[in-house]
Amino acid sequence: MKQDDIHFIQFMHPGAEHRPGPDGKIGWNRGPHRRKFLQQSGRWLTGLGDQLPRRGDLHFWAEWEPQSELVRRLPSGDSNGPRFLFRPTFCHPDRLQGLQNTDPFVFGESFYYCVCQQRGVMKRLAAGSVILFGSCRKDAFVLDTVFVVQDWVTHDRRSYRTLDIPDVYRAAGLGPLHAGQSSCSPNPGALRLYRGATHGNPCHGMYSFFPCLPAAESSGFGRPAIRLPGVISDSLRQGLKAGKAVTLDRAMELWLSVVKQVREQKLRLGVFAELPSRGEADRSSRS
């Protein structure tokens, strides 16, 4: 078995935006993955010098495939900007078959990444590896999540029910995957559930975050473009770019460059978003 190594990875996922239904709500997604521009209570940093995160409502881009409610429509002057602002909600479905899972998951005390494109080096990431989750928009790589690997456990159809993880994540992230209908992994056997390093528990000074703005300062924003010549490809539209293993010092250097570029685009570092509250069973999600 090959050893785990530190990697710095450009990870592409679909960048299209979810649209609300006529009533302003979205049920659990059964179609292709998309992004949502969300409002949720959380914590953020203005920069690396912050010791204590600020608290309040945040605006940020993320994958959230369970239910959402429209907060308001947004001006569409920027073609890379959002048209809708959603608040994530969560109603446990009667059945999980056919539902899209959320991956990566940025809510609660830890970020998680469990399956998508998990093959090759993605199943051998050492602590200190950095994954940039984003999309290609206007021939540029735009970022929604920075995931710094802290540690991992294996998961399968039996073990995922007993893992020490939030129940909302068990249903939103792992449940649809192990119900046997995931488009991300048709054979979700021996997989790793990676847990992200946090601002309170960093990995060699690095931590996971999502670009954000305090709600009071935001009328919507496009995902920040990140440029790292030789490391990130502006033309990559799907798949991932992992390259060769890197040293810890190199991973830290690249992570710091990403932080700097996010801040230069006048965005903050979101380090925590509250778990969406759990409601009654969602009978509309029956298969």
C-alpha positions as CSV (number, residue, x, y, z in Angstrom):
1,M,0.0,0.0,0.0
2,K,1.3,3.4,-0.9
3,Q,2.0,5.9,1.9
4,D,-0.1,9.0,2.6
5,D,1.5,12.2,1.2
6,I,0.7,15.9,1.5
7,H,-0.9,17.3,-1.7
8,F,-2.2,20.6,-2.8
9,I,-5.3,20.0,-4.9
10,Q,-7.5,21.9,-7.3
11,F,-10.9,20.2,-7.1
12,M,-13.5,21.1,-9.7
13,H,-17.2,20.8,-9.0
14,P,-20.3,22.2,-10.8
15,G,-20.6,25.9,-10.5
16,A,-24.2,26.5,-11.6
17,E,-26.6,28.1,-9.1
18,H,-29.8,26.5,-7.7
19,R,-33.1,28.2,-8.5
20,P,-36.1,28.5,-6.1
21,G,-39.5,27.0,-6.8
22,P,-42.6,29.2,-7.2
23,D,-43.1,29.2,-3.5
24,G,-39.5,30.3,-2.8
25,K,-38.5,26.9,-1.5
26,I,-36.2,24.1,-2.7
27,G,-36.7,20.5,-1.8
28,W,-33.9,18.0,-1.5
29,N,-31.9,18.0,-4.8
30,R,-32.4,14.9,-7.0
31,G,-30.6,16.4,-10.0
32,P,-27.0,17.4,-10.8
33,H,-25.0,19.1,-8.1
34,R,-25.2,22.9,-7.9
35,R,-24.1,25.7,-5.6
36,K,-26.2,27.9,-3.3
37,F,-25.5,31.4,-2.0
38,L,-26.4,31.1,1.6
39,Q,-27.2,33.2,4.7
40,Q,-26.4,31.4,8.0
41,S,-25.2,32.4,11.4
42,G,-21.5,31.8,11.9
43,R,-18.0,33.1,12.7
44,W,-15.4,34.7,10.5
45,L,-11.9,36.3,10.5
46,T,-10.9,39.5,8.8
47,G,-7.4,38.1,8.3
48,L,-4.6,36.0,9.7
49,G,-4.0,38.4,12.6
50,D,-7.5,37.8,14.1
51,Q,-7.3,35.8,17.3
52,L,-11.0,35.7,18.1
53,P,-13.5,35.2,15.2
54,R,-16.4,37.7,14.8
55,R,-19.9,36.3,15.1
56,G,-23.1,37.0,13.2
57,D,-25.0,36.2,10.0
58,L,-22.8,35.4,7.1
59,H,-23.2,35.2,3.3
60,F,-21.2,32.5,1.5
61,W,-21.3,30.0,-1.4
62,A,-21.5,26.3,-0.6
63,E,-22.9,23.0,-1.5
64,W,-26.1,22.3,0.4
65,E,-28.3,19.7,-1.3
66,P,-31.1,19.4,1.3
67,Q,-33.9,21.9,1.6
68,S,-33.6,25.7,1.5
69,E,-35.8,28.7,1.7
70,L,-35.4,31.9,-0.4
71,V,-34.5,34.9,1.7
72,R,-34.6,37.3,-1.3
73,R,-33.6,37.8,-4.9
74,L,-30.4,39.6,-5.6
75,P,-29.3,42.1,-8.3
76,S,-27.8,40.3,-11.2
77,G,-25.3,42.9,-12.4
78,D,-22.3,40.6,-12.1
79,S,-22.7,37.4,-14.2
80,N,-20.5,35.6,-11.7
81,G,-22.6,36.8,-8.7
82,P,-25.6,35.1,-7.2
83,R,-29.2,35.7,-8.2
84,F,-30.7,34.2,-5.1
85,L,-30.0,34.2,-1.4
86,F,-31.1,31.1,0.5
87,R,-31.3,30.0,4.1
88,P,-30.5,26.3,4.5
89,T,-33.1,24.2,6.3
90,F,-33.2,20.5,7.0
91,C,-36.1,18.1,7.2
92,H,-35.1,14.4,7.5
93,P,-36.5,12.5,4.5
94,D,-38.5,9.3,4.8
95,R,-36.0,7.6,2.4
96,L,-32.6,8.6,1.2
97,Q,-32.5,6.8,-2.1
98,G,-32.1,9.1,-5.1
99,L,-31.1,12.2,-3.1
100,Q,-27.9,14.1,-3.7
101,N,-25.4,14.2,-0.9
102,T,-23.5,17.3,0.3
103,D,-19.8,17.0,-0.2
104,P,-17.8,18.9,1.0
105,F,-19.8,19.8,4.1
106,V,-18.9,23.1,5.8
107,F,-21.5,23.3,8.7
108,G,-20.8,22.6,12.3
109,E,-17.6,22.5,14.2
110,S,-15.7,20.6,11.5
111,F,-15.7,20.5,7.7
112,Y,-16.1,17.0,6.1
113,Y,-15.2,15.5,2.7
114,C,-16.4,11.9,2.1
115,V,-16.5,10.7,-1.4
116,C,-16.5,12.8,-4.6
117,Q,-13.6,11.9,-7.0
118,Q,-12.1,9.8,-4.1
119,R,-9.6,7.6,-6.0
120,G,-5.9,7.5,-6.4
121,V,-4.1,10.1,-4.3
122,M,-7.5,11.3,-3.0
123,K,-7.6,8.1,-0.9
124,R,-4.1,8.7,0.5
125,L,-4.1,12.3,1.7
126,A,-1.9,13.1,4.7
127,A,-2.6,15.7,7.4
128,G,-1.7,19.1,6.0
129,S,-3.0,18.4,2.5
130,V,-5.1,21.3,1.1
131,I,-8.1,20.9,-1.2
132,L,-9.4,24.0,-3.1
133,F,-13.0,23.2,-4.0
134,G,-14.2,25.5,-6.8
135,S,-15.6,25.9,-10.3
136,C,-14.6,27.3,-13.7
137,R,-16.3,30.6,-14.4
138,K,-15.3,33.0,-17.3
139,D,-12.1,30.9,-17.8
140,A,-11.0,31.4,-14.2
141,F,-10.9,29.1,-11.2
142,V,-13.3,30.5,-8.6
143,L,-13.2,29.3,-5.0
144,D,-15.9,28.3,-2.6
145,T,-14.2,26.1,0.0
146,V,-10.6,25.6,1.4
147,F,-10.3,22.2,3.1
148,V,-7.2,21.5,5.1
149,V,-7.0,17.8,6.1
150,Q,-6.7,17.2,9.8
151,D,-7.4,13.4,10.0
152,W,-9.7,10.7,8.7
153,V,-11.6,7.5,9.4
154,T,-12.9,4.9,7.0
155,H,-16.6,4.5,6.3
156,D,-18.9,2.1,4.5
157,R,-22.6,1.2,4.5
158,R,-22.5,-0.3,7.9
159,S,-20.0,1.8,9.8
160,Y,-21.3,5.3,8.8
161,R,-24.3,4.9,11.2
162,T,-22.0,4.6,14.3
163,L,-19.5,7.4,13.4
164,D,-19.1,10.2,15.9
165,I,-20.5,12.9,13.5
166,P,-23.4,15.3,13.7
167,D,-26.7,13.6,12.8
168,V,-27.5,16.3,10.2
169,Y,-24.2,15.5,8.4
170,R,-24.9,11.7,8.7
171,A,-28.2,12.3,6.8
172,A,-27.1,15.1,4.4
173,G,-23.6,13.8,3.6
174,L,-23.3,10.0,4.2
175,G,-26.9,8.8,4.1
176,P,-27.7,9.4,0.4
177,L,-24.3,8.0,-0.5
178,H,-24.7,4.7,1.3
179,A,-28.4,4.4,0.3
180,G,-26.9,3.1,-3.0
181,Q,-28.0,5.8,-5.4
182,S,-25.0,8.2,-5.4
183,S,-23.9,9.6,-8.7
184,C,-20.5,10.4,-7.1
185,S,-19.6,6.8,-6.2
186,P,-21.4,3.9,-7.7
187,N,-19.5,1.5,-5.5
188,P,-18.9,3.3,-2.1
189,G,-16.8,0.6,-0.5
190,A,-13.7,1.5,1.5
191,L,-13.8,5.3,1.5
192,R,-12.2,7.9,3.8
193,L,-14.2,10.5,5.7
194,Y,-11.7,13.4,5.9
195,R,-12.2,15.9,8.8
196,G,-10.9,19.4,8.2
197,A,-8.6,21.3,10.4
198,T,-10.3,24.3,12.2
199,H,-9.2,27.7,13.3
200,G,-9.4,26.5,16.9
201,N,-7.5,23.3,16.1
202,P,-5.3,24.1,13.1
203,C,-2.9,21.8,11.2
204,H,0.6,23.4,11.3
205,G,-1.1,26.8,11.4
206,M,-3.5,26.1,8.5
207,Y,-7.3,25.7,8.8
208,S,-10.3,25.2,6.6
209,F,-12.4,28.2,5.6
210,F,-14.9,29.5,3.1
211,P,-14.8,33.0,1.6
212,C,-17.6,35.1,3.0
213,L,-19.0,38.5,4.0
214,P,-21.0,39.6,7.1
215,A,-24.6,39.8,6.0
216,A,-24.7,43.4,7.0
217,E,-22.0,44.3,4.4
218,S,-23.2,42.0,1.6
219,S,-25.5,42.5,-1.4
220,G,-24.1,39.3,-3.0
221,F,-20.7,38.6,-4.3
222,G,-19.1,36.3,-6.9
223,R,-16.7,33.6,-5.8
224,P,-13.1,34.8,-5.7
225,A,-10.8,34.0,-8.5
226,I,-7.6,32.2,-7.4
227,R,-4.5,32.2,-9.5
228,L,-1.5,30.0,-8.7
229,P,0.6,29.6,-11.9
230,G,1.8,26.0,-12.3
231,V,-0.5,24.8,-9.5
232,I,-4.0,25.8,-10.6
233,S,-5.3,25.6,-14.2
234,D,-7.7,28.3,-15.3
235,S,-9.0,26.0,-18.1
236,L,-9.8,23.0,-16.0
237,R,-13.6,22.5,-16.0
238,Q,-14.0,19.1,-14.3
239,G,-12.0,16.5,-12.5
240,L,-9.1,17.6,-10.3
241,K,-5.4,18.5,-10.4
242,A,-3.3,17.0,-7.7
243,G,0.2,16.9,-9.1
244,K,3.1,15.5,-7.2
245,A,3.3,15.4,-3.4
246,V,4.6,18.6,-1.8
247,T,6.4,19.5,1.4
248,L,4.5,20.9,4.3
249,D,6.3,24.2,3.9
250,R,5.1,24.3,0.2
251,A,1.5,23.5,1.2
252,M,1.7,26.3,3.8
253,E,3.1,28.8,1.3
254,L,0.3,28.0,-1.2
255,W,-2.4,28.2,1.5
256,L,-1.1,31.6,2.6
257,S,-1.3,32.8,-1.0
258,V,-4.9,31.7,-1.2
259,V,-5.7,33.5,2.0
260,K,-4.1,36.7,0.7
261,Q,-6.0,36.5,-2.6
262,V,-9.3,36.1,-0.8
263,R,-8.6,39.1,1.4
264,E,-7.4,41.2,-1.6
265,Q,-10.9,40.6,-3.1
266,K,-12.3,42.1,0.1
267,L,-13.8,38.9,1.5
268,R,-13.5,37.4,4.9
269,L,-12.5,33.9,6.1
270,G,-15.5,32.0,7.2
271,V,-14.5,29.4,9.8
272,F,-17.8,28.2,11.1
273,A,-21.4,28.0,10.0
274,E,-24.2,26.7,12.2
275,L,-25.8,23.4,11.4
276,P,-29.1,23.9,9.7
277,S,-31.9,23.3,12.2
278,R,-33.6,19.9,11.9
279,G,-37.4,19.8,11.3
280,E,-40.0,17.2,10.8
281,A,-39.8,14.4,8.3
282,D,-39.9,15.5,4.7
283,R,-42.4,13.2,3.0
284,S,-41.9,14.9,-0.3
285,S,-38.5,13.1,-0.6
286,R,-40.0,9.7,-0.9
287,S,-38.5,7.6,-3.8
